[in-house]
């Protein structure tokens, strides 16, 4: 069975803490306080950043298809979608190329 140390009075604990700090050098106290403050700042930063604030609800539109449509209709729609997607990708690529040219990265 483990034997617990005797409980000391608050006055003795305070005296012991004062003696501990009195025997330390100034640099040890400074770096000890810095070691306590830095994680507290990081945790506080994450806590403040975690509040997203009020957000508008997101509406997602889904296109409903019939289950009995033939493969030819599906393939035709995929071809139309691919043209639109390729056009958007080309526009985005051109915008990045213009930006690279402006920044002298070409």
Contact map, one row per residue, 1 for C-alpha under 8 A:
1110000000000000000000000000000000000000000000000000000000000000000000000000000000000000000000000000000000
1111000000000000000000000000000000000000000000000000000000000000000000000000000000000000000000000000000000
1111100000000000000000000000000000000000000000000000000000000000000000000000000000000000000000000000000000
0111110000000000000000000000000000000000000000000000000000000000000000000000000000000000000000000000000000
0011111000000000000000000000000000000000000000000000000000000000000000000000000000000000000000000000000000
0001111100000000000000000000000000000000000000000000000000000000000000000000000000000000000000000000000000
0000111110000000000000000000000000000000000000000000000000000000000000000000000000000000000000000000000000
0000011111011000000000000000000000000000000000000000000000000000000000000000000000000000000000000000000000
0000001111111000000000000000000000000000000000000000000000000000000000000000000000000000000000000000000000
0000000111111100000000000000000000000000000000000000000000000000000000000000000000000000000000000000000000
0000000011111110000000000000000000000000000000000000000000000000000000000000000000000000000000000000000000
0000000111111111000000000000000000000000000000000000000000000000000000000000000000000000000000000000000000
0000000111111111100000000000000000000000000000000000000000000000000000000000000000000000000000000000000000
0000000001111111110000000000000000000000000000000000000000000000000000000000000000000000000000000000000000
0000000000111111111000000000000000000000000000000000000000000000000000000000000000000000000000000000000000
0000000000011111111100000000000000000000000000000000000000000000000000000000000000000000000000000000000000
0000000000001111111110000000000000000000000000000000000000000000000000000000000000000000000000000000000000
0000000000000111111111000000000000000000000000000000000000000000000000000000000000000000000000000000000000
0000000000000011111111100000000000000000000000000000000000000000000000000000000000000000000000000000000000
0000000000000001111111110000000000000000000000000000000000000000000000000000000000000000000000000000000000
0000000000000000111111110000100000000000000000000000000000000000000000000000000000000000000000000000000000
0000000000000000011111111000000000000000000000000000000000000000000000000000000000000000000000000000000000
0000000000000000001111111000000000000000000000000000000000000000000000000000000000000000000000000000000000
0000000000000000000111111101100000000000000000000000000000000000000000000000000000000000000000000000000000
0000000000000000000001111111100000000000000000000000000000000000000000000000000000000000000000000000000000
0000000000000000000000011111110000000000000000000000000000000000000000000000000000000000000000000000000000
0000000000000000000000001111111000000000000000000000000000000000000000000000000000000000000000000000000000
0000000000000000000000011111111100000000000000000000000000000000000000000000000000000000000000000000000000
0000000000000000000010011111111110000000000000000000000000000000000000000000000000000000000000000000000000
0000000000000000000000000111111111000000000000000000000000000000000000000000000000000000000000000000000000
0000000000000000000000000011111111100000000000000000000000000000000000000000000000000000000000000000000000
0000000000000000000000000001111111110000000000000000000000000000000000000000000000000000000000000000000000
0000000000000000000000000000111111111000000000000000000000000000000000000000000000000000000000000000000000
0000000000000000000000000000011111111100000000000000000000000000000000000000000000000000000000000000000000
0000000000000000000000000000001111111110000000000000000000000000000000000000000000000000000000000000000000
0000000000000000000000000000000111111111000000000000000000000000000000000000000000000000000000000000000000
0000000000000000000000000000000011111111100000000000000000000000000000000000000000000000000000000000000000
0000000000000000000000000000000001111111110000000000000000000000000000000000000000000000000000000000000000
0000000000000000000000000000000000111111111000000000000000000000000000000000000000000000000000000000000000
0000000000000000000000000000000000011111111100000000000000000000000000000000000000000000000000000000000000
0000000000000000000000000000000000001111111110000000000000000000000000000000000000000000000000000000000000
0000000000000000000000000000000000000111111111000000000000000000000000000000000000000000000000000000000000
0000000000000000000000000000000000000011111111100000000000000000000000000000000000000000000000000000000000
0000000000000000000000000000000000000001111111110000000000000000000000000000000000000000000000000000000000
0000000000000000000000000000000000000000111111111000000000000000000000000000000000000000000000000000000000
0000000000000000000000000000000000000000011111111100000000000000000000000000000000000000000000000000000000
0000000000000000000000000000000000000000001111111110000000000000000000000000000000000000000000000000000000
0000000000000000000000000000000000000000000111111110000000000000000000000000000000000000000000000000000000
0000000000000000000000000000000000000000000011111111000000000000000000000000000000000000000000000000000000
0000000000000000000000000000000000000000000001111111000000000000000000000000000000000000000000000000000000
0000000000000000000000000000000000000000000000111111100000000000000000000000000000000000000000000000000000
0000000000000000000000000000000000000000000000001111111000000000000000000000000000000000000000000000000000
0000000000000000000000000000000000000000000000000011111000000000000000000000000000000000000000000000000000
0000000000000000000000000000000000000000000000000001111100000000000000000000000000000000000000000000000000
0000000000000000000000000000000000000000000000000001111110000000000000000000000000000000000000000000000000
0000000000000000000000000000000000000000000000000000011111000000000000000000000000000000000000000000000000
0000000000000000000000000000000000000000000000000000001111100000000000000000000000000000000000000000000000
0000000000000000000000000000000000000000000000000000000111110000000000000000000000000000000000000000000000
0000000000000000000000000000000000000000000000000000000011111000000000000000000000000000000000000000000000
0000000000000000000000000000000000000000000000000000000001111100000000000000000000000000000000000000000000
0000000000000000000000000000000000000000000000000000000000111110000000000000000000000000000000000000000000
0000000000000000000000000000000000000000000000000000000000011111000000000000000000000000000000000000000000
0000000000000000000000000000000000000000000000000000000000001111100000000000000000000000000000000000000000
0000000000000000000000000000000000000000000000000000000000000111110000000000000000000000000000000000000000
0000000000000000000000000000000000000000000000000000000000000011111010000000000000000000000000000000000000
0000000000000000000000000000000000000000000000000000000000000001111110000000000000000000000000000000000000
0000000000000000000000000000000000000000000000000000000000000000111110000000000000000000000000000000000000
0000000000000000000000000000000000000000000000000000000000000000011111000000000000000000000000000000000000
0000000000000000000000000000000000000000000000000000000000000000111111101100000000000000000000000000000000
0000000000000000000000000000000000000000000000000000000000000000000111111100000000000000000000000000000000
0000000000000000000000000000000000000000000000000000000000000000000011111110000000000000000000000000000000
0000000000000000000000000000000000000000000000000000000000000000000001111111000000000000000000000000000000
0000000000000000000000000000000000000000000000000000000000000000000011111111100000000000000000000000000000
0000000000000000000000000000000000000000000000000000000000000000000011111111110000000000000000000000000000
0000000000000000000000000000000000000000000000000000000000000000000000111111111000000000000000000000000000
0000000000000000000000000000000000000000000000000000000000000000000000011111111100000000000000000000000000
0000000000000000000000000000000000000000000000000000000000000000000000001111111110000000000000000000000000
0000000000000000000000000000000000000000000000000000000000000000000000000111111111000000000000000000000000
0000000000000000000000000000000000000000000000000000000000000000000000000011111111100000000000000000000000
0000000000000000000000000000000000000000000000000000000000000000000000000001111111110000000000000000000000
0000000000000000000000000000000000000000000000000000000000000000000000000000111111111000000000000000000000
0000000000000000000000000000000000000000000000000000000000000000000000000000011111111100000000000000000000
0000000000000000000000000000000000000000000000000000000000000000000000000000001111111110000000000000000000
0000000000000000000000000000000000000000000000000000000000000000000000000000000111111111000000000000000000
0000000000000000000000000000000000000000000000000000000000000000000000000000000011111111100000000000000000
0000000000000000000000000000000000000000000000000000000000000000000000000000000001111111110000000000000000
0000000000000000000000000000000000000000000000000000000000000000000000000000000000111111111000000000000000
0000000000000000000000000000000000000000000000000000000000000000000000000000000000011111111100000000000000
0000000000000000000000000000000000000000000000000000000000000000000000000000000000001111111110000000000000
0000000000000000000000000000000000000000000000000000000000000000000000000000000000000111111111000000000000
0000000000000000000000000000000000000000000000000000000000000000000000000000000000000011111111100000000000
0000000000000000000000000000000000000000000000000000000000000000000000000000000000000001111111110000000000
0000000000000000000000000000000000000000000000000000000000000000000000000000000000000000111111111000000000
0000000000000000000000000000000000000000000000000000000000000000000000000000000000000000011111111100000000
0000000000000000000000000000000000000000000000000000000000000000000000000000000000000000001111111110000000
0000000000000000000000000000000000000000000000000000000000000000000000000000000000000000000111111111000000
0000000000000000000000000000000000000000000000000000000000000000000000000000000000000000000011111111100001
0000000000000000000000000000000000000000000000000000000000000000000000000000000000000000000001111111110000
0000000000000000000000000000000000000000000000000000000000000000000000000000000000000000000000111111111000
0000000000000000000000000000000000000000000000000000000000000000000000000000000000000000000000011111111111
0000000000000000000000000000000000000000000000000000000000000000000000000000000000000000000000001111111111
0000000000000000000000000000000000000000000000000000000000000000000000000000000000000000000000000111111110
0000000000000000000000000000000000000000000000000000000000000000000000000000000000000000000000000011111110
0000000000000000000000000000000000000000000000000000000000000000000000000000000000000000000000000001111111
0000000000000000000000000000000000000000000000000000000000000000000000000000000000000000000000000001111111
0000000000000000000000000000000000000000000000000000000000000000000000000000000000000000000000001001100111
